[in-house]
Amino acid sequence: MEKDEVTEFMVDVMGGYWPENAAFFPIIIENKVVALLHCDNYTSKEQIPSTDGLEIFIDQAGIALEKTLLQRRLQDLDKNSKE
């Protein structure tokens, strides 16, 4: 992981240790990052395996959260139109 101002901040927030490899997966809703999943190999030092399945899961989580947000907005609109 390359050291820069952003990664140094992230590492400090997560305990101050520098893993050899790390992966960050953003959960995106309406083109905005709302959460960030961090995975690293600090304890094992082994290469991080393929993340294809995890990437699909993260994408699906973002879609599910966005769907929930849209459903709430529709419910609010429906509620407001009945008042």
Phi and psi in degrees as a GROMACS rama.xvg file:
@    title "Ramachandran Plot"
@    xaxis  label "Phi"
@    yaxis  label "Psi"
@TYPE xy
-73.0972  136.169  GLU-2
-88.6629  122.384  LYS-3
-148.689  -176.432  ASP-4
-58.3878  -41.7539  GLU-5
-69.8053  -48.7453  VAL-6
-67.3747  -34.481  THR-7
-63.4222  -40.4274  GLU-8
-62.1749  -47.3034  PHE-9
-59.5059  -45.6596  MET-10
-63.7204  -41.9434  VAL-11
-60.8164  -43.5774  ASP-12
-64.7209  -33.4001  VAL-13
-93.9302  13.6294  MET-14
120.816  -10.429  GLY-15
87.907  5.75555  GLY-16
-100.988  147.909  TYR-17
-104.747  110.081  TRP-18
-74.4958  156.903  PRO-19
-70.5918  -37.7896  GLU-20
-132.895  145.64  ASN-21
-148.504  155.036  ALA-22
-135.505  138.638  ALA-23
-121.172  132.308  PHE-24
-124.414  111.558  PHE-25
-79.9775  141.797  PRO-26
-99.9721  119.927  ILE-27
-112.9  130.139  ILE-28
-130.533  127.657  ILE-29
50.9255  46.0533  GLU-30
62.5921  23.0251  ASN-31
-126.917  139.868  LYS-32
-76.4854  120.124  VAL-33
-108.651  -15.2485  VAL-34
-156.827  159.186  ALA-35
-138.252  119.749  LEU-36
-93.0648  128.684  LEU-37
-114.689  131.652  HIS-38
-128.63  140.167  CYS-39
-147.411  176.084  ASP-40
-114.695  30.4918  ASN-41
-56.1722  -47.0365  TYR-42
-77.7435  -36.8576  THR-43
-92.3877  -27.3268  SER-44
64.3727  6.07071  LYS-45
-80.5468  157.295  GLU-46
-61.2454  139.19  GLN-47
-69.4492  127.212  ILE-48
-71.7408  179.098  PRO-49
-52.8361  137.121  SER-50
-108.765  14.71  THR-51
-55.0048  -48.5094  ASP-52
-63.7121  -40.3872  GLY-53
-65.6398  -39.145  LEU-54
-62.6863  -40.336  GLU-55
-63.9493  -43.8867  ILE-56
-60.0671  -45.2901  PHE-57
-62.9082  -43.1324  ILE-58
-60.0572  -43.6479  ASP-59
-65.9092  -36.9686  GLN-60
-62.3963  -43.1714  ALA-61
-61.9609  -42.4536  GLY-62
-63.7813  -43.3409  ILE-63
-63.7935  -42.7678  ALA-64
-65.3885  -40.638  LEU-65
-65.7583  -38.9257  GLU-66
-61.7254  -43.6449  LYS-67
-61.8498  -42.5884  THR-68
-60.8642  -45.1953  LEU-69
-65.3322  -38.8973  LEU-70
-63.1021  -40.9766  GLN-71
-63.3848  -40.6357  ARG-72
-63.1402  -41.5731  ARG-73
-63.9399  -41.3414  LEU-74
-62.4086  -41.7815  GLN-75
-63.6681  -42.4519  ASP-76
-63.0413  -42.8609  LEU-77
-64.0286  -43.2942  ASP-78
-62.9536  -44.4204  LYS-79
-67.5414  -32.6935  ASN-80
-73.0099  -22.0875  SER-81
-86.4433  -12.5883  LYS-82
